[in-house]
Amino acid sequence: MSLIPEGVKIYFGENMEKKINLEERIKENFKNNGYKLIELPSYEYYEDLKKNFSNSMRRKMFKFEDRETGEILTLRPDMTSLLAKLMNLKENEMKYPERIFYMGDVFRHEKMKERSQAGVELIGMENKYKSDLEILIMAIEVMKSLSLEKPKLEIGSIVIFNSLMEKLNIKKEDINKIKGYLDRKDIPTLEKLVKEKEYNEIILELPNMIGKKDILKKVENYVDIKGLKKVLNTLDELGYEENYILDLGMVKEMEYYTGIIFNGFAGEETGEYILTGGRYDKLMGVRALGFVLNIDTLVDMVEKTENKENEGYLIMGEDYIDGLKKKVEFVQQGIRAEWYSEKPKLEKVKEYAKLKKFKYILNIDVDEKYLVAGVDKNEG
């Protein structure tokens, strides 16, 4: 038996430092964009949440029974659906547009069962064009703020997908199957369904409808593309042309999406996305959209950035009281500091300082400061 359940992650030491640093940088970005922090409950009534999700997503929920009421509860599989309920309960207190962000864990029966997330929601802005732009630009810029290599969004539209299905007279039960095949990239099964039901073969082109704006020409005879095209034209005008591609075969497990949808990647567009989002007007009862960042994936990608005054001091010396006073002074200034508690022999202190990644050693007995890398002696 493993010491901890499969699918959870422990953060400790340098990794924990990176996670905290990353979350602070994201939080600062969200606040600077005018978004306010909200804290959401860790679990909810299963009956209230299940209507927002596909059958496959419902199977991924962690469910348990309330011992007092007998109600079936579920650990939150998603933040947006919980936020929607809160918005509906507090509707009279809302002052639209509301700009909200959150940070916390979600739980699903997947390979990683517990995931740390940070997300934003723009709620109640009536102009879809302006709100789509605000969120798409914010998604690109938050990835840039984390110094990620070649940040890029893959943008799709559930409206275009649904309109195409309706135009082609696809049966509802087959639409759900097609969504599943596209989501899993199960092209052979998709081909089999299209041939058996004699559906229009443009459906088979959807997985390959990836590229720039000209890809929209392939569906313009079936659906209205003006709204999405206007948003993309503005992104180009603002200099974001290299920060997105279109994916007209993109679908989502969440049933609540009603418009633009997108995923964020860094570097090559392969592997796990670091960001995902979209529009979900019906869920909130007002126009709304947002995105969520996958913190666990980002921790492995983002290097911790530290400013010079926060690179840390390891304090050594015989006088314990003076050492503690100096440590408190550093901490009050926002500088990392630690008292070396063993008998202070310099060579041993150097080894410990390197291990703990302190930049300086401060010897309070002789009031001297040493640079750890080369242990250069400087005036204290």
KACOR-V121632 format. One line per field, one symbol per residue. ss: DSSP state (H for helix, E for strand, C for the rest). psi: psi as a letter, one per 40 degrees, with the letter a starting at -180 (. if undefined). burial: I if it has 16 or more other C-alpha atoms within 10 Angstrom, else O. A space follows every 10 residues. Layout:
# KACOR-V121632
ss = ???
psi = ???
burial = ???
This chain:
# KACOR-V121632
ss = CCCCCCCCCC CCCHHHHHHH HHHHHHHHHH HHCCCEECCC CCEEEHHHHH CCECHHHHHC CCEEECCCCC CEEEECCCCH HHHHHHHHHC HHHCCCCEEE EEEEEEECCC CCCEEEEEEE EEECCCCHHH HHHHHHHHHH HHHHHCCCCC EEEEEEEHHH HHHHHHHCCC CHHHHHHHHH HHHHCCHHHH HHHHHHHCCC CHHHHHHHCE ECHHHHHHCC CCCCCHHHHH HHHHHHHCCC HHHEEEECCC CCCECCCCCE EEEEEECCCC CCCCEEEEEC HHHHCCCEEE EEEEHHHHHC CCCCCCCHHH CCEEEECCCH HHHHHHHHHH HHCCCCEEEC CCCCCHHHHH HHHHHCCCCE EEECCCCEEE ECCCCEEEEC
psi = hidiiieihh hibddddddd dddddddddd ddeeiihihi ieiihddddd eeiiddddee ihiihhddee ihihiheidd dddddddddf deehgiihhi iihaiihiga dhdhhhihii hhhehdhddd dddddddddd dddddefihg hiihhahddd dddddddefh iddddddddd dddefgdddd ddddddefih eddeeddegh aadedddded ediheddddd dddddddeee deeiiigeeh iidheeiebi iiihiibifi ahieiiaaig ddddeihiia ihhgddddde dhihhhidef eihhhiidgd dddddddddd ddefhhiihh eihghddddd dddddefidi hhhedefihh hddefhhih.
burial = OOOOOOOOOO OOOOOOOIIO IIIOIIIOII OOOOIIOOOO OIIIIIOOII OIIIOOIIOO IIIOOOOOOO OOIIIIIIII IIIIIOIOOO OOOOOOOIII IIIOIIIIOO OOIIIIIIII IIIIIOOIOO IIIOIIIIII IIIOOIOIOO IIIIIIIIII IIOIIOOOOI OOOOIOOIII IIOOOOOOOI IOIIOOOOIO OOIIOIIOII OOOOIIOOIO OOIOIOOIOO IIOOIOOOOI IOIIIIIIII IIIIIIIIII IIIIIIOOIO OOIIIIIIII IOIIOIIIII IIIIIIIIIO OIOOOOOOOI OIIIIIIOOO OOIOOIIIOI OOOOIIIIII OOOOOOOOII OOIOOOIIII IIIIOOOOII IIOOOOOOOO
